[in-house]
Amino acid sequence: MDSLLSNAVQSIEIGVEDFRSSDQRRLVSAVRNVQAGMLLLCKEKLRRLSPPGTDEVLIKARIAPGLDSAGQLAFRGQGEKTVDEQQIVERFGQLGIQLDWSPLRKLTSHRNVLEHYRYLGSREELREVVAQSATMIRRLFDVLGLDPVDILDADCWEFLLENEAVFQEELARSRASIQMMRWRSPTMARAAITDLSCINCRSELLELENPDNVDQETARLKCRACGWTFSAKERIWPTLVQYFGQDLYEAATQGGLPPVFKCDVCREVAVVAQEGECACCGKSGYELRCEVCNAILTDEDREQGDSRCLQHVDSQYAFFSNDRTAVPD
């Protein structure tokens, strides 16, 4: 077994062993090791994709251009430092390898808290994170063309599968509860199923505190992981921002229409552009207008994707509600 892969397997197995211990002090080690193992699996994939003679270019943090023996441009890895988590995500994307990175990000967040602060959460919160990690570990082995049953210790893999099964059962129960909610916005209703999370521990395992109260204005949610309760309404804009995260990033870096922006009444980032209405307060009548000439953008204008009217290609965009401007912050 290759050294990177071997280290990854050992880290995951030791992490699971730590987590199964009743000693609360071993939780830090458990999270640290499982997260390290997942990163090593990612690096192993990048190592395998690195062309021969490039000093394993894809796993190196620094890449230097040079000439090969034939005088052609070639890139090689430089130094001993390997890619960090963000670089791994970027390189997988550049290579067209699609993964759900949320389990790794949650694990990293918990690791940071455990290592730098006193952990005040419950063991169940960490069980959820480990369970979600099992799904990603399974996917990483698929990407490597390997079967975890053949690679991981049997007890380790069985533990991961059991926790994954429990989590999926809890998640199905939570989503069934959330689907009962009456959200003002159809987009928010869709976003709530995939991106609504606890305000305290970021868990997805949420349910209605009172099944008879399903109105977004008054309903309260309860987290099944940490027990925290909070207003459903206060999670509308964070959920929409999470749901539209990639589109918002592209609009900010490449230009174009942001899919959600700030309401000029309630001041929440909750106006869904496609609906022309605020998902929080219901303010409607929003229109997209050219900043230069103030003309309402037509469907033909919008097809450009950058919010500029055809006559003013160098203009920027603005959102207007009647005669007031609501520019997203």
Phi, psi and omega in degrees: 000135179300150186299318179298313180297318179298317178296321179298312180298315180298319180297315180295316181295319178293321179299316178295320177299318178296318183292326181287345180290148177278353180283112183301333183292341183273000178296321179300313179297321181299309181294317180301314184288318179296318179296318179296321179297320179294319178297321180293325175297320177297316181295325178297321177295317179295323178298317181293332180274349180288127180297151177301144177079013181250012182057043179051055190305323188285343178260000180270139180295325180249134179239127183245134176282153178194189180243139177276186184296339179265005180082012180267150179299133178215154180244138180229153175289146183232132178081183183261343184289132180260171184297146175268183185300314181295321178293325177298313180301315181297316184289323175299317179297317179296331180269002177076021178265110186269124179222152170273110186272357185300322178299320179293318180296320178294319179297318178297318179298316178293323179298317180298319179294314183296325184275334187247346181224172175280123183284124183250001181279182181262164176295330180295326176300315180290328177298320178297316181297317178295321179297317177294327178296327179300321178296318181287323177299317177302316181294321180295322176295324175299316180298326179278353182073030183237157177254119181301334178298327182273344188253313184276153173303140185302317180295322179297310183294322179297318179298315180297318180295319180298316180291323177297318180296317179297316180298315181298324177294316178295320180296319178298318178296317181295314181295326177297322178291314182295329180294344177283343183298144174257094177273147179292323184258130175299325179294319178296323178300321178288318181296326182297330182287328186250336190231002177283131182219165182294139180290339184262308187244000178068016177290150176272353186276080182244153175211163177292132178295321176235107183301341180274348179252100185244009181276134185297337182287329188236346184293148175238147181250151177235136179273126180282349179271311185247351178085000182293142174240147183198164180290135178297323185297325183289351178258008182292304185292321177298325180292318179295320178296320177294317182298320182261018187310309182293319179295322178294320179297315181294322178295322181287326186262334184242355183088163179123180183279121173289139184286343180215143182210175188286136177280139181275005177253299182269351176067016176268149177279076189220010176276115179276117186303318182293335181262338180068026184215149179280128180288342180271300187258348178088002178302128182240184178089011178288137178228150176268125181231151175290133182292333183281308186252355178068012179284144177294131180290129179277172176301324179294321177297315184294332180299339178293333177082000182239012172069007179266140175290157186297335182274346183228072186293343181261003183278165173260181182250164172209152177257135182237139172240107188058245180251016180250147180259135176236090182270128181297136179282000000 
